[in-house]
Amino acid sequence: MVQLDTATTRERILEATVEVLARSGTRRLSLSDVAATAGVSRPTLYRWFVSKETLLEAFGVYEQQKYDAGIAHAVAGLDGEARLDAILRFIVEFQHTYSLRRIVDVEPEHVVYQMNRVMPIMRDRLRPHFPGPDGLIVANVVTRIALSHALIPDDHPDLFYAELRHAAGLDQKHVSSIRHRRVKVPTNPREKSS
């Protein structure tokens, strides 16, 4: 029972880290703010993470584990094109909750650093899902598209999904239905497209 409570506390601290990072970035990350956001005392936080560096390292591992578990869940029991499609749908959904997306405005240089770190990991984890001689290239392109959407988010998940399907060489019917939609392009950079 103690182990279950302990795991929950650790996860609450790691989830609170996202909130604090989104407000403060890594340079101004305060362990006191993380503890308060997680609803734990500072001594409890320090039992788990002795420094800001250990918290950030554990947070990176935690995010990667969430990604890996999400992919595994998405593809469970699927084969062939359905499996690839499930992976691409998961990537689109994950991007909308991905922590780096929330930190772009606060600390863009940290996001770029993390993308450089994550790129080969993500590509290598996707590679087994893309068969054939061009599998590495497809995994690389899908990874780059996903990371570009994390860096420069937009409000068009269908278009993001269509880009991934196109890069993966999947059925283009979905892509052509997106292509014919009209999207208002803002003339003012601060104006959102509809």
C-alpha positions in Angstrom: 0.0 0.0 0.0 2.8 2.4 0.8 4.4 1.8 -2.6 1.2 2.7 -4.4 0.9 5.9 -2.4 4.5 6.7 -3.1 4.1 6.2 -6.8 1.1 8.5 -6.8 3.1 11.2 -5.0 6.0 10.9 -7.5 3.6 11.2 -10.4 1.8 14.2 -8.9 5.2 15.9 -8.5 6.2 15.1 -12.1 2.8 16.3 -13.4 3.1 19.5 -11.4 6.5 20.0 -13.0 4.7 20.5 -16.4 2.6 23.3 -14.9 5.5 25.1 -13.3 7.7 24.7 -16.4 4.9 26.2 -18.5 4.9 29.3 -16.2 8.5 29.6 -15.4 10.7 27.6 -17.8 13.7 25.6 -16.6 15.9 28.5 -15.5 13.3 29.9 -13.1 11.9 26.5 -12.1 11.5 26.5 -8.3 11.2 23.3 -6.4 9.0 25.1 -3.9 6.6 26.0 -6.7 6.6 22.4 -7.9 5.9 21.1 -4.3 3.0 23.6 -3.9 1.5 22.8 -7.3 1.7 19.1 -6.5 0.2 19.6 -3.0 3.2 18.1 -1.2 5.7 19.5 1.3 9.2 20.5 0.3 10.7 17.7 2.3 8.5 15.2 0.5 9.6 16.5 -2.9 13.3 16.4 -1.8 12.8 12.7 -0.8 12.1 12.0 -4.4 14.2 14.6 -6.2 17.3 16.0 -4.4 17.8 18.8 -6.9 16.3 20.7 -9.8 18.5 18.7 -12.1 17.3 15.3 -10.8 13.7 16.5 -11.1 14.2 17.6 -14.7 16.0 14.4 -15.6 13.2 12.3 -14.1 10.6 14.4 -15.8 12.2 13.7 -19.2 12.2 10.0 -18.5 8.6 10.2 -17.3 7.4 12.0 -20.4 9.2 9.4 -22.6 7.6 6.5 -20.6 4.1 8.1 -21.1 4.9 8.3 -24.9 6.0 4.7 -25.1 3.1 3.5 -23.0 0.7 5.5 -25.3 2.2 3.9 -28.4 2.0 0.4 -27.0 -1.7 1.0 -26.0 -2.6 2.5 -29.4 -1.2 -0.5 -31.4 -2.3 -3.3 -29.1 -3.9 -6.0 -31.2 -3.5 -4.1 -34.5 -1.5 -5.1 -37.6 -0.5 -3.6 -40.9 -2.0 -0.2 -42.0 -4.3 -0.1 -39.0 -1.3 -0.3 -36.7 0.5 2.5 -38.5 -2.6 4.6 -38.6 -3.0 4.1 -34.8 0.6 5.3 -34.3 0.0 8.4 -36.3 -3.3 9.2 -34.6 -1.5 8.8 -31.2 1.2 11.2 -32.3 -1.3 13.8 -33.1 -3.1 13.4 -29.8 0.1 13.3 -27.8 1.3 16.5 -29.4 -1.7 18.4 -28.0 -0.7 17.3 -24.4 3.1 17.2 -24.8 4.9 19.3 -22.2 7.3 20.9 -24.6 4.5 22.5 -26.5 3.5 24.4 -23.4 7.0 25.7 -22.8 7.8 27.0 -26.3 6.7 30.6 -25.4 8.5 30.6 -22.1 11.8 29.1 -22.9 12.2 28.3 -26.6 16.0 27.5 -26.4 15.2 24.7 -23.8 12.6 23.3 -26.2 15.1 23.2 -29.1 17.6 21.5 -26.8 15.0 18.9 -25.8 14.0 18.3 -29.4 17.6 17.6 -30.3 17.8 15.2 -27.4 14.4 13.5 -28.2 14.7 13.3 -32.0 16.9 10.2 -32.3 15.0 8.5 -29.4 11.6 9.1 -31.0 12.9 8.1 -34.5 14.5 4.9 -33.2 11.3 4.0 -31.3 9.1 4.6 -34.4 11.5 2.7 -36.8 10.3 -0.8 -36.0 6.7 0.2 -36.9 7.7 1.3 -40.5 8.6 -1.8 -42.5 10.6 -1.9 -45.7 13.9 -0.5 -46.9 12.7 3.1 -46.4 11.5 2.5 -42.8 14.3 4.6 -41.3 13.6 7.5 -43.7 9.8 7.3 -43.0 10.4 7.2 -39.2 12.8 10.2 -39.5 10.3 12.3 -41.5 7.4 11.4 -39.3 9.5 12.4 -36.3 10.5 15.7 -37.8 6.9 16.6 -38.7 5.8 15.8 -35.2 8.6 17.9 -33.6 7.9 20.8 -36.0 4.2 20.7 -34.8 5.4 20.7 -31.2 7.6 23.8 -31.9 5.1 25.6 -34.0 1.6 24.4 -32.9 -1.5 25.0 -35.0 -5.2 24.4 -34.6 -5.5 21.9 -37.5 -5.0 18.4 -36.1 -6.6 16.9 -39.3 -3.9 18.6 -41.4 -1.2 17.4 -39.0 -2.6 13.8 -39.3 -2.8 14.1 -43.1 0.9 15.2 -43.2 1.9 12.2 -41.1 -0.1 9.8 -43.3 1.4 11.2 -46.4 4.9 10.9 -45.0 4.2 7.3 -44.0 2.9 6.5 -47.5 -0.6 5.5 -46.3 -3.8 5.8 -48.2 -4.1 9.3 -49.6 -7.9 9.6 -49.6 -7.8 11.3 -46.2 -5.1 13.7 -47.4 -7.1 14.8 -50.5 -10.2 15.5 -48.3 -8.1 17.9 -46.2 -6.5 19.4 -49.3 -9.8 20.7 -50.5 -10.8 22.5 -47.3 -10.4 26.2 -47.3 -8.4 27.5 -44.4 -8.3 31.2 -43.8 -4.7 32.5 -43.7 -4.4 35.4 -41.4 -3.0 38.6 -42.8 -2.1 39.8 -39.3 0.4 37.4 -37.7 -1.5 37.7 -34.3 -4.8 36.7 -35.9 -5.8 33.1 -35.5 -6.9 31.1 -38.6 -10.3 29.5 -38.6 
